[in-house]
Amino acid sequence: MLQTFPVQDLRQISARLHDEFSALSRRCVERCVSDTWHCVEHLGIAVTPHLVERVAREHLEAMVNSVPPSQTVRKAPRRSGTSLFTSHRPVPGPR
């Protein structure tokens, strides 16, 4: 059964979560809340503002806590004509 969601509830949830996750853009938080509402609805679970807020909070927390791997500066491999993985010369391409 397709439910319509009250826009006021979504705005209130988004505002609370944006205050909590101010490192993320307002649009990102709004999109997360909206997507969460649709996902819960799609799964056939009774959609409540409380449930949407809890699930969206978990997702936003994961987004904030996930950091890319450290970007260490690596030296470029020496170009002695050998492959990076073996000590053999690469096979020349077609002529």
Backbone as CSV, one residue per row, in Angstrom:
resi,resn,N_x,N_y,N_z,CA_x,CA_y,CA_z,C_x,C_y,C_z
1,MET,0.845,-1.174,0.000,0.000,0.000,0.000,0.889,1.236,0.000
2,LEU,0.671,2.097,-0.939,1.470,3.309,-1.061,0.983,4.362,-0.078
3,GLN,1.903,4.878,0.719,1.563,5.925,1.674,2.126,7.245,1.179
4,THR,1.436,8.293,1.530,2.018,9.604,1.276,2.620,10.067,2.583
5,PHE,3.716,10.756,2.504,4.379,11.176,3.736,4.117,12.644,3.995
6,PRO,3.916,12.972,5.257,3.684,14.372,5.599,4.973,15.168,5.469
7,VAL,4.943,16.172,4.644,6.129,16.985,4.382,6.632,17.648,5.656
8,GLN,5.720,18.038,6.529,6.119,18.691,7.774,6.973,17.762,8.621
9,ASP,6.608,16.476,8.708,7.417,15.516,9.475,8.816,15.396,8.888
10,LEU,8.891,15.325,7.554,10.206,15.197,6.920,11.066,16.429,7.184
11,ARG,10.459,17.595,7.148,11.220,18.821,7.416,11.731,18.850,8.848
12,GLN,10.896,18.436,9.793,11.317,18.431,11.198,12.442,17.432,11.428
13,ILE,12.306,16.256,10.842,13.353,15.237,10.973,14.645,15.751,10.346
14,SER,14.548,16.310,9.152,15.735,16.822,8.462,16.403,17.929,9.264
15,ALA,15.611,18.816,9.856,16.177,19.916,10.642,16.925,19.386,11.866
16,ARG,16.317,18.429,12.568,16.988,17.853,13.753,18.289,17.160,13.360
17,LEU,18.234,16.379,12.278,19.424,15.636,11.870,20.499,16.560,11.310
18,HIS,20.102,17.629,10.649,21.098,18.567,10.137,21.808,19.265,11.290
19,ASP,21.089,19.566,12.363,21.730,20.147,13.546,22.753,19.183,14.137
20,GLU,22.425,17.906,14.089,23.320,16.881,14.650,24.496,16.580,13.722
21,PHE,24.257,16.630,12.434,25.287,16.301,11.442,25.569,17.529,10.579
22,SER,26.035,18.576,11.204,26.253,19.840,10.494,27.408,19.770,9.496
23,ALA,28.231,18.728,9.576,29.320,18.575,8.612,28.777,18.233,7.219
24,LEU,27.568,17.712,7.175,26.956,17.361,5.898,26.057,18.496,5.435
25,SER,25.872,18.598,4.152,25.020,19.660,3.619,23.558,19.388,3.966
26,ARG,22.789,20.446,3.998,21.355,20.322,4.291,20.687,19.427,3.243
27,ARG,21.076,19.592,2.000,20.502,18.786,0.913,20.816,17.305,1.095
28,CYS,22.009,16.998,1.531,22.408,15.604,1.762,21.534,14.975,2.850
29,VAL,21.305,15.707,3.928,20.483,15.203,5.029,19.036,15.038,4.569
30,GLU,18.513,16.020,3.845,17.135,15.929,3.352,16.969,14.724,2.431
31,ARG,17.946,14.509,1.573,17.887,13.375,0.643,17.926,12.051,1.397
32,CYS,18.748,11.981,2.422,18.845,10.769,3.224,17.522,10.466,3.922
33,VAL,16.902,11.484,4.492,15.616,11.301,5.176,14.545,10.849,4.190
34,SER,14.487,11.493,3.044,13.508,11.127,2.028,13.737,9.704,1.527
35,ASP,14.980,9.356,1.239,15.301,8.000,0.774,14.960,6.960,1.830
36,THR,15.230,7.283,3.083,14.924,6.352,4.165,13.422,6.108,4.237
37,TRP,12.644,7.180,4.139,11.185,7.048,4.178,10.719,6.126,3.047
38,HIS,11.233,6.361,1.846,10.823,5.541,0.700,11.260,4.086,0.853
39,CYS,12.447,3.857,1.383,12.942,2.486,1.558,12.094,1.718,2.568
40,VAL,11.780,2.357,3.692,10.945,1.703,4.708,9.574,1.392,4.121
41,GLU,9.035,2.341,3.388,7.739,2.154,2.741,7.792,1.011,1.733
42,HIS,8.858,0.949,0.954,9.024,-0.089,-0.058,9.108,-1.477,0.571
43,LEU,9.703,-1.551,1.757,9.833,-2.841,2.435,8.525,-3.303,3.072
44,GLY,7.511,-2.433,3.071,6.217,-2.821,3.615,6.117,-2.666,5.123
45,ILE,7.040,-1.936,5.706,7.032,-1.699,7.145,6.203,-0.446,7.406
46,ALA,5.516,-0.430,8.540,4.732,0.754,8.897,5.678,1.937,9.092
47,VAL,5.502,2.968,8.293,6.402,4.117,8.314,5.962,5.077,9.409
48,THR,6.880,5.345,10.322,6.633,6.340,11.359,7.788,7.334,11.351
49,PRO,7.538,8.565,11.716,8.633,9.542,11.768,9.776,9.090,12.680
50,HIS,9.434,8.435,13.785,10.465,7.963,14.721,11.380,6.938,14.055
51,LEU,10.791,5.992,13.338,11.586,4.969,12.655,12.467,5.586,11.577
52,VAL,11.900,6.491,10.798,12.661,7.138,9.730,13.837,7.908,10.321
53,GLU,13.612,8.613,11.408,14.690,9.382,12.023,15.800,8.475,12.537
54,ARG,15.435,7.361,13.162,16.449,6.436,13.687,17.295,5.831,12.573
55,VAL,16.641,5.380,11.514,17.372,4.744,10.409,18.227,5.774,9.675
56,ALA,17.672,6.947,9.415,18.432,7.995,8.730,19.627,8.432,9.570
57,ARG,19.449,8.509,10.882,20.561,8.889,11.772,21.702,7.876,11.659
58,GLU,21.371,6.594,11.631,22.400,5.557,11.501,23.144,5.701,10.176
59,HIS,22.403,5.962,9.109,23.038,6.111,7.801,23.945,7.347,7.779
60,LEU,23.463,8.459,8.307,24.268,9.684,8.321,25.508,9.516,9.186
61,GLU,25.361,8.815,10.292,26.518,8.557,11.153,27.564,7.729,10.411
62,ALA,27.106,6.749,9.653,28.034,5.937,8.856,28.732,6.789,7.807
63,MET,27.989,7.715,7.200,28.593,8.588,6.185,29.672,9.475,6.800
64,VAL,29.411,10.002,7.983,30.376,10.891,8.635,31.595,10.108,9.103
65,ASN,31.368,8.894,9.605,32.476,8.111,10.161,33.313,7.399,9.108
66,SER,32.806,7.292,7.897,33.588,6.619,6.861,34.534,7.636,6.231
67,VAL,35.785,7.372,6.376,36.794,8.265,5.814,37.560,7.501,4.755
68,PRO,37.991,8.175,3.717,38.759,7.470,2.687,40.094,7.018,3.249
69,PRO,40.677,5.991,2.652,41.984,5.537,3.121,43.001,6.670,3.040
70,SER,43.967,6.593,3.914,44.963,7.671,3.935,45.649,7.760,2.582
71,GLN,45.888,8.958,2.186,46.484,9.205,0.879,47.985,9.424,1.055
72,THR,48.693,8.356,1.266,50.129,8.470,1.454,50.794,8.764,0.121
73,VAL,51.844,9.494,0.178,52.589,9.822,-1.030,53.464,8.626,-1.380
74,ARG,53.260,8.123,-2.569,54.034,6.960,-3.012,55.010,7.400,-4.088
75,LYS,56.177,6.804,-4.055,57.160,7.086,-5.092,56.773,6.338,-6.350
76,ALA,56.963,6.967,-7.464,56.678,6.319,-8.741,57.667,5.190,-8.963
77,PRO,57.203,4.058,-9.509,58.125,2.951,-9.755,59.156,3.337,-10.800
78,ARG,60.321,2.751,-10.667,61.384,3.028,-11.638,61.005,2.456,-12.986
79,ARG,61.295,3.211,-14.018,60.960,2.792,-15.379,62.174,2.123,-16.021
80,SER,62.466,0.924,-15.562,63.610,0.226,-16.126,63.183,-0.740,-17.217
81,GLY,61.900,-0.656,-17.623,61.430,-1.559,-18.661,60.844,-2.831,-18.094
82,THR,60.805,-2.962,-16.773,60.233,-4.160,-16.178,58.855,-3.841,-15.628
83,SER,58.076,-4.873,-15.499,56.729,-4.734,-14.979,56.774,-4.513,-13.472
84,LEU,55.738,-3.929,-12.933,55.643,-3.686,-11.500,55.514,-4.996,-10.731
85,PHE,54.863,-6.008,-11.333,54.567,-7.237,-10.616,55.587,-8.347,-10.860
86,THR,56.315,-8.282,-11.925,57.325,-9.305,-12.197,58.611,-8.619,-12.616
87,SER,59.631,-9.380,-12.696,60.896,-8.792,-13.138,61.079,-8.954,-14.646
88,HIS,60.034,-9.374,-15.335,60.101,-9.569,-16.777,59.655,-8.313,-17.514
89,ARG,60.193,-8.166,-18.691,59.788,-7.037,-19.519,58.370,-7.273,-20.035
90,PRO,57.566,-6.196,-20.166,56.217,-6.371,-20.711,56.272,-6.738,-22.183
91,VAL,55.249,-7.439,-22.628,55.163,-7.852,-24.021,54.824,-6.638,-24.858
92,PRO,55.580,-6.369,-25.923,55.286,-5.203,-26.749,53.938,-5.370,-27.437
93,GLY,53.266,-4.261,-27.687,51.972,-4.277,-28.354,52.115,-4.568,-29.834
94,PRO,51.007,-4.756,-30.533,51.067,-5.048,-31.982,51.607,-3.851,-32.745
95,ARG,52.229,-4.142,-33.867,52.841,-3.093,-34.698,51.920,-2.660,-35.760
